């Protein structure tokens, strides 16, 4: 395939050289003539493991060259990869000035080659909506053509780490493609054919968001490890020995567990232990801003649910689920109990169903907990999901158990606030009365 790569920094230089190694004919494009001259002399403009030898090899074979002429590069290629920078502004916002400039140049160049399809692939990191709301309109305006028919557009985020980017290119953890049309999807997929890792074909905005999900989680992991290390040091412990044990758990710790958006967490362990750890850190005079803000973040998420429930203005609420998680009757620090308390406190008329929680089965700590925290629970609990449904003007779903799903299926057009992502959530999203918490 004939490919032009716009931007010869780390991502662009590595992408250009590695694609050329894979047998593609590549031309790099940059406004900086020094970078262009370096490439054409067989030298990489960046310092990176293996990139120097790869660049020399593919330039020598004729598979890679560079130019400052964007129109000439587009005219001779079928796909343009855009790898320009998107730096932060002082206020944290994303600067798209380089993306806009390149989109304008490519659009004008595409206009000069009618009848020959060209696919523009954005590799730059950009916030969701940037491609659809900003870049595609620029491309269409400057080319006089329509995205998806006159030319193709795709977002293909990179997952290259400086220092190991060549290795990461050839051994990607995944390939993500969001495109305006199937032909553009196929063109991008062909660039990486045969490389390991699952290929995800997703909407453009989802593709844009994936890089932010990855990098924010990487930052979160580093901050978590560092704060835990600071606490361990203050307590006289070897943090690496603690983390060796932590990392050995592939079922819950280093795994997909807990990484699906849903309702707030609760129960007798997580809130209590977080408070205890933060207290220990404060006693040791160790600042742990990440750990100390987990519970406030959880409370904010609970407030989002409350706001969704009350947004309709309807007063009769049916709550399906009360325990802190499925398969238990434990109500201690249950976010559903807290949600019920807030609704009652604001005068909402509430009925509740939870198959695992009934007055006839409540004993010991749960009975005492209800007496202390929700003294009117006995009047609010019902014995069937159908009874709650008959009462409800708004259904709040905190349980996915079969009886709840069956009742909701018979619920007609009642508004539904889904806190657990029901199995048919995708279909329900098409109905105006349905809203999910985070999806």
C-alpha positions in Angstrom: 0.0 0.0 0.0 1.2 3.6 -0.6 1.1 5.6 2.6 1.9 9.2 3.6 2.6 9.9 7.2 2.1 13.5 8.4 4.3 14.4 11.4 7.7 12.9 11.9 8.0 12.9 15.7 8.1 9.8 17.8 4.8 8.3 16.6 5.1 9.4 13.0 8.7 8.4 12.5 8.2 5.0 14.1 5.0 4.4 12.2 6.6 5.3 8.9 9.7 3.2 9.4 7.8 0.1 10.7 5.2 0.3 7.9 8.0 0.5 5.4 9.6 -2.6 6.9 6.3 -4.4 6.5 6.5 -3.8 2.7 4.5 -0.6 2.3 5.7 2.3 0.2 5.9 5.3 2.7 6.5 9.0 2.3 6.9 11.0 5.5 5.6 14.6 5.6 6.8 17.3 8.0 7.0 21.1 8.0 10.5 20.9 9.5 13.0 20.5 6.7 15.6 19.3 9.1 13.5 16.2 9.9 12.9 15.7 6.3 16.6 15.8 5.4 17.4 13.4 8.2 15.0 10.8 7.0 16.2 11.2 3.4 19.8 10.7 4.5 18.7 7.5 6.3 18.8 8.9 9.8 15.9 9.0 12.3 14.9 12.4 13.7 14.2 10.8 17.1 16.2 8.8 19.6 14.5 5.5 20.1 15.5 1.8 20.4 16.1 0.2 16.9 14.6 3.2 15.0 18.0 4.3 13.6 18.8 1.0 12.0 15.2 0.5 10.7 15.2 4.0 9.1 18.5 3.4 7.4 17.3 0.1 6.1 14.0 1.2 4.6 15.5 4.5 3.2 18.3 2.5 1.5 15.7 0.1 0.0 13.6 2.9 -1.3 10.6 2.0 0.8 10.7 5.3 2.8 11.4 8.9 1.9 10.3 12.3 3.2 9.1 15.6 1.9 7.7 19.0 3.0 5.2 19.0 0.2 1.8 17.8 1.5 0.1 17.9 -1.9 2.8 15.8 -3.6 2.6 13.2 -0.8 -1.2 12.9 -0.9 -1.2 12.7 -4.7 1.1 9.7 -4.7 -0.5 7.7 -1.9 -3.8 6.0 -1.0 -3.7 6.4 2.8 -2.6 9.4 4.9 -1.7 8.8 8.6 -1.9 11.9 10.7 0.6 11.8 13.6 1.0 15.4 14.6 1.1 16.6 18.2 -1.9 17.7 20.3 -0.2 19.5 23.2 -2.0 20.8 26.3 -2.8 24.5 26.6 -2.0 26.1 29.9 -5.6 25.5 31.2 -5.4 21.8 30.3 -7.4 22.0 27.1 -6.3 20.2 24.0 -4.6 22.2 21.3 -5.9 21.0 17.8 -4.1 23.7 15.8 -1.7 21.1 14.1 -4.6 18.7 13.4 -6.6 21.5 11.8 -3.7 22.7 9.7 -3.0 19.2 8.4 -6.7 18.4 7.7 -6.8 21.6 5.6 -3.8 20.6 3.6 -4.9 17.1 3.0 -8.4 18.3 2.1 -7.0 20.6 -0.6 -4.8 17.8 -1.9 -7.6 15.3 -2.1 -9.7 17.8 -4.1 -6.9 17.8 -6.7 -7.3 14.0 -7.4 -11.0 13.4 -8.3 -12.1 9.8 -8.8 -9.3 8.3 -6.7 -10.3 7.3 -3.2 -8.1 8.5 -0.3 -8.4 7.5 3.3 -7.3 9.9 6.1 -6.3 8.1 9.3 -5.9 10.1 12.5 -3.3 8.6 14.9 -3.0 11.7 17.1 -4.5 11.6 20.5 -7.7 13.7 20.6 -10.8 14.0 22.7 -14.1 12.3 21.6 -15.9 14.4 19.1 -12.8 16.1 17.6 -12.9 14.0 14.4 -16.6 14.3 13.7 -17.2 17.9 14.9 -14.0 19.5 13.9 -11.8 17.6 11.5 -14.3 16.0 9.1 -16.0 19.4 8.5 -12.5 20.9 7.7 -11.8 18.0 5.3 -15.1 18.4 3.6 -14.9 22.1 3.3 -11.4 22.2 1.9 -11.9 19.3 -0.5 -15.5 19.9 -1.6 -16.2 16.2 -1.0 -18.2 14.2 1.5 -16.6 11.9 4.1 -17.5 8.3 3.6 -18.1 8.7 -0.1 -15.6 11.2 -1.6 -12.9 10.2 0.8 -12.5 7.9 3.9 -11.8 8.9 7.5 -10.6 6.8 10.4 -9.3 7.1 13.9 -6.6 4.7 14.8 -5.0 5.5 18.1 -1.5 4.4 18.8 -0.3 2.6 21.9 3.4 3.2 21.5 5.6 3.8 24.5 8.7 6.0 24.1 11.7 3.7 24.6 10.0 0.6 23.3 7.8 2.0 20.5 9.3 -0.1 17.7 8.7 -3.3 19.7 5.2 -2.0 20.6 4.4 -1.4 16.9 5.2 -5.0 16.0 3.6 -6.5 19.2 0.5 -4.3 19.8 -1.8 -5.2 22.7 -4.7 -4.3 20.5 -5.6 -2.4 17.3 -8.5 0.0 17.5 -10.2 1.3 14.3 -13.1 3.8 14.2 -14.1 4.7 10.6 -16.6 6.6 8.5 -17.3 3.6 6.3 -16.4 -0.1 5.9 -13.9 0.5 3.2 -11.9 2.9 5.4 -12.0 0.3 8.2 -10.6 -2.4 5.9 -7.9 0.0 4.6 -6.6 0.6 8.2 -6.9 -3.1 9.2 -4.8 -4.0 6.1 -1.9 -1.9 7.5 -1.5 -4.1 10.5 -2.6 -7.5 9.0 -0.7 -10.3 10.7 0.3 -8.4 13.8 -0.8 -9.9 17.2 -3.5 -8.4 19.4 -7.3 -8.2 19.0 -8.7 -5.8 16.4 -11.6 -3.6 17.6 -13.8 -2.0 15.0 -15.7 0.6 16.9 -17.5 4.0 16.4 -15.1 6.9 15.8 -15.7 8.5 19.2 -15.1 5.3 21.0 -11.7 5.0 19.2 -10.8 8.5 20.3 -11.6 7.7 23.9 -9.7 4.5 24.2 -6.3 6.2 24.4 -7.5 8.4 27.3 -8.9 5.3 29.1 -5.5 3.6 28.8 -3.4 6.6 29.8 -5.5 7.7 32.7 -5.5 4.2 34.1 -1.7 3.9 33.7 -1.4 7.2 35.6 -3.8 5.9 38.2 -1.8 2.7 38.7 1.4 4.6 39.1 -0.1 7.0 41.6 -1.7 4.1 43.5 1.6 2.2 43.8 3.5 5.4 44.8 1.0 6.3 47.5 1.0 2.8 48.9 4.8 2.9 48.8 4.8 6.1 50.8 2.5 4.6 53.5 4.5 1.4 53.6 7.7 3.3 54.1 6.2 5.4 56.9 5.1 2.2 58.6 8.5 0.6 58.2 7.4 -1.9 55.5 9.0 -2.9 52.2 6.4 -1.8 49.7 7.8 -4.1 47.0 7.2 -7.1 49.1 3.6 -5.9 49.7 3.1 -5.4 45.9 4.6 -8.8 45.1 1.7 -10.3 47.0 -0.8 -7.8 45.5 0.3 -8.6 42.0 0.1 -12.4 42.5 -3.7 -12.1 42.6 -4.8 -12.4 38.9 -8.4 -13.0 39.8 -9.3 -9.6 41.4 -6.3 -7.3 41.5 -4.6 -7.6 38.1 -7.6 -8.6 36.1 -10.8 -7.2 34.5 -12.6 -7.4 37.9 -14.2 -4.1 39.0 -13.4 -2.4 35.7 -17.0 -2.2 34.3 -18.8 1.1 34.9 -21.8 0.6 37.2 -23.2 1.9 40.5 -21.2 3.0 43.6 -19.4 0.4 45.7 -20.3 -0.3 49.3 -20.4 -3.2 51.8 -18.6 -3.9 55.0 -15.0 -4.0 53.6 -14.1 -1.5 50.9 -15.4 1.7 52.5 -14.1 0.7 56.0 -10.7 -0.4 54.8 -10.2 2.7 52.7 -11.0 4.9 55.6 -8.7 2.9 57.8 -5.8 3.2 55.3 -6.3 6.9 54.8 -6.4 7.4 58.6 -3.1 5.5 59.0 -1.5 7.6 56.3 -2.6 10.8 58.0 -1.3 9.6 61.4 2.0 9.0 59.7 1.9 12.4 58.1 1.8 11.0 54.6 -0.2 12.8 51.9 -2.3 10.4 49.8 -4.5 12.5 47.6 -5.5 9.7 45.4 -6.5 7.2 48.1 -8.2 10.0 50.2 -10.4 11.0 47.3 -11.7 7.5 46.4 -14.6 7.6 48.8 -15.6 11.2 47.9 -15.5 10.1 44.2 -17.8 7.1 45.1 -20.2 9.5 46.8 -20.3 11.8 43.8 -21.2 8.8 41.7 -24.0 8.0 44.0 -25.2 11.6 43.7 -25.2 11.1 39.9 -27.7 8.3 40.3 -29.9 10.4 42.7 -29.9 13.2 40.1 -31.0 10.8 37.3 -33.8 9.4 39.5 -35.1 12.8 40.4 -34.7 14.4 37.0 -38.1 13.3 35.7 -40.0 15.1 38.5 -42.1 12.0 39.2 -42.6 11.2 42.9 -43.4 7.5 43.0 -40.2 5.4 42.8 -39.8 1.7 42.5 -36.4 0.5 43.7 -35.3 -3.0 42.6 -32.4 -4.1 44.8 -31.2 -3.0 48.2 -28.2 -5.1 49.3 -24.8 -3.8 48.5 -24.2 -6.4 45.8 -26.0 -9.4 44.2 -26.3 -12.7 46.0 -26.2 -11.3 49.5 -28.6 -9.7 52.0 -25.9 -7.6 53.5 -27.1 -4.0 53.8 -24.0 -2.5 55.5 -22.9 0.6 53.7 -25.0 -0.4 50.7 -25.2 2.4 48.1 -28.7 1.4 47.4 -29.7 1.9 51.0 -28.0 5.4 50.9 -29.9 6.2 47.6 -33.2 5.1 49.3 -32.4 7.3 52.3 -31.8 10.3 50.1 -35.0 9.8 48.2 -37.1 9.4 51.4 -35.4 12.4 52.8 -36.6 14.5 49.8 -40.1 13.2 50.2 -40.3 10.6 47.4 -42.8 7.8 47.7 -40.7 4.7 47.6 -41.3 0.9 47.3 -38.5 -1.6 47.4 -38.0 -5.2 46.2 -34.9 -7.4 46.9 -35.4 -11.1 46.8 -32.5 -11.5 49.2 -33.8 -9.0 51.7 -37.2 -9.5 53.4 -38.3 -8.8 56.9 -39.0 -12.5 57.5 -35.3 -13.4 56.8 -33.6 -10.3 58.4 -31.7 -11.2 61.5 -29.0 -9.8 63.7 -26.8 -7.1 62.2 -29.1 -6.5 59.3 -32.2 -6.0 61.5 -30.2 -3.6 63.7 -28.8 -1.8 60.7 -32.3 -1.2 59.3 -33.6 0.0 62.7 -30.7 2.5 62.9 -30.5 3.7 59.3 -33.8 3.0 57.6 -36.4 2.6 60.3 -39.3 2.8 57.8 -37.9 0.0 55.7 -40.6 -2.5 56.9 -43.2 -0.3 55.3 -41.3 0.1 52.1 -40.2 -3.5 51.4 -42.5 -5.6 49.2 -42.6 -9.3 48.6 -42.6 -9.1 44.8 -41.1 -7.2 41.9 -44.6 -6.9 40.4 -45.8 -5.0 43.5 -43.0 -2.5 43.1 -43.8 -2.2 39.4 -47.4 -1.4 40.1 -46.4 1.4 42.4 -43.7 2.9 40.3 -43.8 5.9 38.1 -40.0 5.5 37.8 -38.2 2.2 38.0 -34.7 2.3 39.6 -32.9 -0.9 38.8 -30.1 -2.0 41.2 -30.5 -5.7 40.6 -30.3 -8.0 37.5 -32.1 -11.0 39.0 -34.6 -12.8 36.8 -37.7 -11.6 38.7 -36.7 -8.0 38.2 -36.0 -8.4 34.5 -39.4 -10.2 34.1 -41.2 -7.3 35.8 -39.5 -4.7 33.8 -40.4 -6.5 30.5 -44.0 -6.0 31.5 -43.4 -2.5 32.6 -44.5 -0.7 29.5 -43.2 2.8 28.9 -42.3 3.6 32.5 -39.0 5.5 32.8 -36.1 3.3 33.8 -32.9 4.4 35.6 -30.5 1.5 35.1 -27.7 1.3 37.7 -26.4 -2.2 36.8 -26.5 -2.2 32.9 -29.4 -4.7 32.2 -28.7 -7.4 29.6 -30.9 -5.6 27.1 -29.4 -2.2 27.8 -28.4 -1.7 24.2 -32.0 -2.1 23.0 -33.4 0.0 25.9 -31.1 2.9 25.0 -33.3 3.5 22.0 -36.3 4.3 24.2 -36.6 7.9 25.5 -37.6 6.8 29.0 -34.4 4.8 29.6 -31.2 6.1 31.1 -28.1 4.2 32.2 -25.6 5.3 34.8 -22.4 5.7 32.7 -23.5 4.2 29.4 
